Amino acid sequence: MREKIVKRVVVLMTALALFCLNACSFPGADRINKILSEESTLIRDESEEIIRCLTEGDKDGFCALFSEEVRKSASFTDKVDDAFSFFDCDVYLISQIQEAAGGSGSTDHGKYTERTLSPEITYIKVLQAVPTGVEGGEVYVDRYYQVRYRWIVTDEDHPERVGIQELEIELLNTDQSVMIGISE
């Protein structure tokens, strides 16, 4: 009787060890890696477009990133003007994008029907020309901005909500920021 128990324990332990060794290669791991890679690409592309619009002063391109729902807001144009006045960039230097983000979503047969991401552009480093007081003289000052946004990537039931829902630009090391969009 004792031998049967020992045999069963050995078989069970062997099966458990094999399962643990193969757990990293289970079929779902490829799907998770694909989702994370796709998400990273989406975030990088959207963040790079935000940076391009801000640093090149492209208000029309910037506005197009927002959802139809947000663009219809009565104060949207004024908020965008405020953002471009706030984001003072004479020379764009470098930026860092956080390619992983929190979010949520719903799927139907492996396809997203609703997907929201909340990415962050850790910093955008720019130079701002500041007059020296001497006629025609100016110096350049480093400015660092951080951008956080909530972005509905997909919403099959409410396509008017697809796009950026809210975006905050913060001048780092100050209490100054500007917000565009719908706050929850």
ChimeraX attribute file (.defattr): number of C-alpha atoms within 10 A of each C-alpha:
attribute: neighborCount
match mode: 1-to-1
recipient: residues
	/A:1	6
	/A:2	7
	/A:3	8
	/A:4	9
	/A:5	10
	/A:6	11
	/A:7	12
	/A:8	12
	/A:9	12
	/A:10	12
	/A:11	12
	/A:12	12
	/A:13	12
	/A:14	12
	/A:15	12
	/A:16	12
	/A:17	12
	/A:18	11
	/A:19	13
	/A:20	11
	/A:21	10
	/A:22	10
	/A:23	12
	/A:24	11
	/A:25	11
	/A:26	10
	/A:27	9
	/A:28	11
	/A:29	12
	/A:30	12
	/A:31	12
	/A:32	11
	/A:33	11
	/A:34	12
	/A:35	12
	/A:36	15
	/A:37	14
	/A:38	12
	/A:39	16
	/A:40	17
	/A:41	14
	/A:42	15
	/A:43	24
	/A:44	20
	/A:45	14
	/A:46	16
	/A:47	23
	/A:48	16
	/A:49	15
	/A:50	19
	/A:51	22
	/A:52	15
	/A:53	18
	/A:54	20
	/A:55	20
	/A:56	13
	/A:57	17
	/A:58	14
	/A:59	15
	/A:60	10
	/A:61	14
	/A:62	17
	/A:63	18
	/A:64	12
	/A:65	18
	/A:66	24
	/A:67	21
	/A:68	17
	/A:69	17
	/A:70	21
	/A:71	21
	/A:72	11
	/A:73	12
	/A:74	9
	/A:75	12
	/A:76	17
	/A:77	15
	/A:78	10
	/A:79	16
	/A:80	20
	/A:81	12
	/A:82	14
	/A:83	21
	/A:84	19
	/A:85	12
	/A:86	15
	/A:87	22
	/A:88	18
	/A:89	21
	/A:90	16
	/A:91	15
	/A:92	18
	/A:93	12
	/A:94	11
	/A:95	17
	/A:96	15
	/A:97	20
	/A:98	14
	/A:99	19
	/A:100	17
	/A:101	16
	/A:102	10
	/A:103	13
	/A:104	11
	/A:105	14
	/A:106	13
	/A:107	10
	/A:108	8
	/A:109	6
	/A:110	8
	/A:111	8
	/A:112	14
	/A:113	15
	/A:114	19
	/A:115	17
	/A:116	21
	/A:117	21
	/A:118	19
	/A:119	24
	/A:120	23
	/A:121	22
	/A:122	17
	/A:123	22
	/A:124	22
	/A:125	19
	/A:126	22
	/A:127	17
	/A:128	18
	/A:129	16
	/A:130	12
	/A:131	12
	/A:132	11
	/A:133	8
	/A:134	7
	/A:135	7
	/A:136	7
	/A:137	10
	/A:138	13
	/A:139	10
	/A:140	14
	/A:141	11
	/A:142	13
	/A:143	18
	/A:144	17
	/A:145	19
	/A:146	19
	/A:147	23
	/A:148	18
	/A:149	20
	/A:150	22
	/A:151	24
	/A:152	24
	/A:153	20
	/A:154	19
	/A:155	18
	/A:156	12
	/A:157	9
	/A:158	10
	/A:159	15
	/A:160	15
	/A:161	19
	/A:162	22
	/A:163	23
	/A:164	27
	/A:165	24
	/A:166	20
	/A:167	22
	/A:168	16
	/A:169	21
	/A:170	21
	/A:171	19
	/A:172	16
	/A:173	9
	/A:174	7
	/A:175	7
	/A:176	10
	/A:177	16
	/A:178	18
	/A:179	18
	/A:180	23
	/A:181	22
	/A:182	14
	/A:183	9
	/A:184	5
